[in-house]
Amino acid sequence: MDRRGLKLTRQRRLIAEVFFESGGHLAADDVWDRVRRTDPNVSLATVYRTMKLLTECGLAAPHRFEGTSVRYEPAAEAEEHHDHLICVKCGRIVEFVNESIEALQHRVARENGFVVTHHRMELYGECAVCRPHSVAAQGVATST
């Protein structure tokens, strides 16, 4: 932020530290909850502004998953291609990479005369914690 002429205040530094140390996909509210443990005087508006600045500086990557608020992940992590599993009940996000899926997507594109420039895959469902225990314990998969 300093290189872009933006003052790195104590609160901005704390927000950035919490965000980068937490990893994963955090909403501004999640960052705020964690920041307030250290400094209860940081406002939610300050967190939103700082996350916007981190995004503009190329340090944070925003994701807009269906049914959730904007989630941020460190830009360095976002640059490495990965796909997402998103729980529709608790909002948990799991990143995964599957080379077989990637190869299949490229094959389907080629067969249809496409050259893939980029893509995004998000699978929505219920995580093991949110599914009824009887279903989760039996390992029964449900399909839609």
C-alpha positions, -999 to +999 in steps of 0.1 A: +000+000+000+029+023+007+041+020-029+007+032-041+009+063-019-016+049+007-008+054+043-004+021+062-021+030+094-020+008+125-056-004+118-049-012+082-018-031+091-037-051+117-065-059+092-039-070+066-021-092+091-053-109+103-064-114+067-031-129+055-026-150+086-061-164+084-059-177+049-089-192+032-119-173+019-130-146+044-159-122+042-152-087+056-174-096+086-151-126+093-120-103+092-137-078+114-146-105+140-110-115+142-096-080+142-118-069+171-102-096+193-070-075+191-085-040+187-122-035+194-121+000+181-117-010+145-150-004+127-165-026+101-164+003+076-126+004+081-124-033+073-145-029+041-123+000+030-091-018+037-102-050+019-111-028-011-076-012-009-060-046-007-080-057-038-070-026-057-034-031-048-036-067-061-030-083-027-065-097-022-088-115-047-126-111-042-149-140-050-187-138-053-200-172-045-237-178-050-257-170-019-228-155+001-213-121+006-180-113-011-152-135+001-116-126-001-085-148-004-049-137-007-041-129-043-011-152-044-034-182-035-060-171-060-034-171-089-029-209-086-059-225-103-083-243-081-120-251-079-144-248-050-169-269-031-193-245-012-217-256+015-251-241+010-259-243+047-228-231+066-209-214+038-178-235+042-156-234+012-132-262+002-106-257-025-096-286-046-075-294-077-084-324-099-063-329-130-088-354-144-116-328-143-093-302-158-083-326-187-120-335-193-130-298-195-103-291-220-112-322-241-149-311-241-139-276-252-117-290-280-144-313-292-167-283-295-142-261-312-133-240-282-099-230-268-103-224-230-089-191-218-101-194-183-129-210-162-143-212-128-160-242-112-181-241-081-199-271-068-227-263-043-240-288-018-240-297+019-208-305+037-205-336+060-210-314+091-243-300+079-258-331+064-280-352+087-257-374+108-273-406+097-265-398+060-230-385+068-222-415+090-233-440+063-214-421+036-245-419+014-242-395-014-273-376-026-276-364-061-297-337-077 
